Amino acid sequence: MNVLTYLIHVMKYLLFLLILISIATKLFGLSILLVETIFSTSHHIWISGLVKELLRKGHHVHFTSIHTLKMDDSLAQNYTNKGFDDVMHELIIDHEYVPTTWRTYNFLYMIYFTHKLSNFMCEKIISHPTTKDTIELVKVKKFDIIVQDVTLPTCFYGLWEFAEGNPPVIGYVPFGNVPWLKDYIGGSSYPAIRPYVHIYMGIPVTIWDRTLNFICYVLDDLFRHYYMMPINQKLTNILAGKELRPLTEYERNISIVFINTHYSFEPAIPLPPNAIEIAGIHAQTAQPIRDKMICKFLDDAEDGAIIISMGTNVAWNRMESDKVKIVAAVLSKFKQRIIWKLAEDVDVQLSKNILALKWIPQNDILTHKNVKAIWTHAGLLSTHEAIWHGVPMIGMPFFMDQNSNIKMLVDKRVAIYLNYEEISMDTVEQALREIIYNPIYSQNMKKLSREFRDRPIPPLDLAVWYVEYVSRHPGKDFGSPGRFLTHMEQNLYDVYILLFMIFLISILISVICVYFLYVFAVSFVIYTA
């Protein structure tokens, strides 16, 4: 047998082995239920990459989602999907779901409004046919693991009550380090380190910063436990058709929580083993630009290009028309090309250097070498995309974590803050010229990008590994015992009180003893006299 024939035989055996492995993966892959509970398109985009990667690994995924997620033929074999599409539409047209007006709310009202929004979403969830279908599904089909968004609404915890075989649960929070993360993993919110999401603050430095931050965390905790949770509990009981355990017990038994954070961008805090940082999970999935028109537009941008995109919730057609016209007028002064995510119904005159599109593949576009900056709302997903690809930012925040995100970026000198209320020809032009022509922002962002991406395991691969790991160890307690303790017990306040009481009692006993000794001594002196 000559060498060529031998190699052909080896290749045949290897090919046969690969086919066997592929078939085995299809047959023995995990059965995974993945559930979206918060009606946010950005959250949907964030988790969709994990859905596809789990399918590529040969696992079976049933996705209960806010949008119908279509799958390529190569992945569709092991995939089923039920959607809440109409609910998302109802939420958008609801008079309160206008993110551009949320910027006018102060942080105190935003605390209340966030949890009120959670109750509203729960009301929509429990009455939707998809929810009832999902409950019936878990009663008859055994899933190896449930992966669920636990950012806000808690009424879908009732789903776990009916799940055949009591599968382990992984929670995920695309919103980042939410103030109530401690309720899932134990420990503290670290208000001395982590800025509260609704205020424009980086790392709290002064005593006034820490005081304000602490008050915000306490108020948020009170609103969650004494306003939102009781209402969610009632709605969950209605969904289940019976009285369930307190929802806090369910969330304390979540195996692990995927959090959309990374210490290179946010202040680092101690995390227990059941809290896994996977920030950048969606940015990692960026692909070469498929749209030929966009690709050519960027390829021909000899002086560079700027991306303007306010994410999935903030729309320019909901902003004041005068401000939109100011932006368009300023952009016409620049030689750089502009890709502007702009709705078709916006009445504004655009110069030739602007390509306006209703939707853009933002993550893919940021990979292009000619993109010099992105002007965005500083949402966490856009922020992570910009960091991942090393593109400096102009941040114009409107609500929630956008304020703290941009403040942390400004402190790192990788971004410029632009106040929507102060939009004028001068402020917009100054911000654009600074971000384009001052090299310090690009240099710092590229450095931050290297730190953000340099990990032992890429975030998407890490998430897949943990899904498989948790399924291999059902029933294992991955977290800290601290999550089962009260706030007083976790912080040893009860011990401090006990020690203080012992100290007081000791002092009291000592005083009493001294007093009686004194009385005895005086009496003895008088008696002997």
Summary of the structure (lengths in Angstrom):
residues: 529
radius of gyration: 28.2
end to end distance: 126.7
largest distance: 126.7
contacts: 1682
relative contact order: 0.10
helix: 54%
strand: 11%
